[in-house]
Amino acid sequence: MRKPLTTYFGIATLTVSGLLLGGCSNQSVLPDWEQVEGWLPGWTPRVFKIDVPQGNIVTQEMVNQLKPGMNKRQVLFVMGTPMLTDTFHPERWDYLYRIKPGGKPAEQFRVTLYFQDEVLAGFDGDLRPMSTTEMAAFQPEQRQRSVVVPLQEAEDPSLFKRALSSVGLADK
């Protein structure tokens, strides 16, 4: 027995209206996935969020190389071109670095260098030079480690290599 055409129209109408009304739902009823990440199973696909670095890369190692008395060319070699140079204060260089690792809060570093007569006089900011003992305490996992790689055992020659060696054409 054939179904009447109105049945198909009724199903299509209900489906379309359900989809349209579903688009009007309130987004606040959906959970915040960052808060319930431990609740999600491990196989749940997630969106990959890239790291977003902005500005001049400023690291602790770079700041440790700065010494009072360095000229501007030496500072340029160590730190790179400053992000901000004020035309009214040419003796001040500002380095700004902001990185937002994917899915984590952003970190921001600022270093301001002050020059006097083309020579580094001082600096200010979030990073300061550390002594070697402070650096050892700051980065205990950065020590060099030796890795022992086991030697590979000699492989049995393949059938083809055995055939070549029987004729006298194998590599030694």
N, C-alpha and C positions, 0 to 999 in steps of 0.2 A: 504494500500500500504506500502511495506517495504522500509525503508530508506536505501540508499546505505551505505556500510561499510565505505566508505571514509568520510562520514559525522561524524561518531563516532570518527574516527581517527583525523579528523580536530578539533573537540571539545576537545578531549584529548590533542592534541598538543598545542592548545591555552591555555588550563588550566595549563599544565606543564610549558610552556614557561612563562606565567604570574607569576607563583609562583617563578620560578628561577630568573627572572628579578626583581621581588619584593625584593628578598634577597639582591640584589646589590644596593638598594636605599640608599641614604645618610641619616644617622641618625640625622643630624643637622636640618632637616626639621621638625622633631617631636618636640613637645613642651616639655620643662622641667617641669615635673609634680610638682616639689617642688615650682616653681614660680607661677603656675596657680592653686594652690590647692583651692583657694577660688572660682575658676571657675568651678571646678568639682562638680557635684551633690553629696549630702551626701551619697547616696546609692552606689556610685562607689567603687568597692573593691580595696583595696590598700594592698601592701605588708607590713607585720608587721616587723618592724626593732627592734631588741632587744638592750638593753643597754649593752655596752661592758666596764666593769670595768677592769682596769689593775693596778697592783702594790699593795701597801699597802693602805688600806682604812684610810684616814686621815680626821678627822672631826674637827670642831671648838671646840666641847666639849672635845675631846682628848687633843688638844693643851692647852685648859684652865686648864687642870689638871697638866700640867708641871710647876714645880717650881725649881728655881735654888737651888742647894744643894742636889737634889735627886740623889741617886746612880743608877748605870746602871740597877740593877734588878728592881727597882721601875719604871724606864723609860720603860723597857721591858714589865712590867705589863700593863702600860698605853698605850703605842704606838704599842707594838708588835715587832717582829723581823724586823730590818731595811732592806730595799731593797739593799742598797749598804753599804758595810763596806770596806774601803780602807786598804790594808795591810800596806801601807806606812804611813797612818794616822789613827791609830786605835782609836784615840780619837774623831773621826768624824763619825756620823751616818747620812745617807741620807734616807729619806722616800719620795717616789714618788707615786703619785696617779693620774691616768688619767681615766676619764669616758666619754664615748661617748653615750649620750642618743639617742635612735633611732630617726633618722631624724633631729637631732639637732647638733649644733657644739660641739666639744669636749671641756671639761674643764680639766685643769691640775693643781695639787697642789704639791708644793715641800716644805719640811721642813727639815732643816739640824740642827742637834744637835751637840754641841761641849762639850766635857768633859775635865776636868782637874783633874788629880789624882783620876780617877774613879767616879767623881762627876759632875753633870750637871752644866756647867759654862755659857752656853748661847745657843741661837738658832737663826736661820735665815730662811727666806722663805716667802711663800705666805700667810700663816696664822700666826697670832700673838695672844697671850692670851688677852682676853677681861675681863673687870671687870663685876660685876653683873649688874650694871646700863647700860653698853654698850650692854650686852647680852639681857636685857629686851627691849632695843630699836631695837636691831638687829632682834629679833624674837618676835614681838608683838602677833602673832597668836598662840603661843605655850602655852598659859595660860590654866590652868585646867578649865573645865566647868562641871557643874553638869547637868545631864540629868534626867528628871522625866519620869519614865515609868508608864503608866496607868495600873491599875490592870485589869485583865481580869474578865469579868462577868462570873458567874457560867453558865455552859452550861446545856441545857435541856438533861436529860439522854436519851440515845438511847432506842429503842424498846427492844433490848436484855437486857440492864441493868434494864429497868422497869420490864421485865418478871422475871429476877433473884431476884429483890427486892420484888416482889410479893410473891415469894416462900420462901424468907428469906435467899437467898444465895449471895446477893450483898455486895460489899465492902463498908465499911463506911468511 
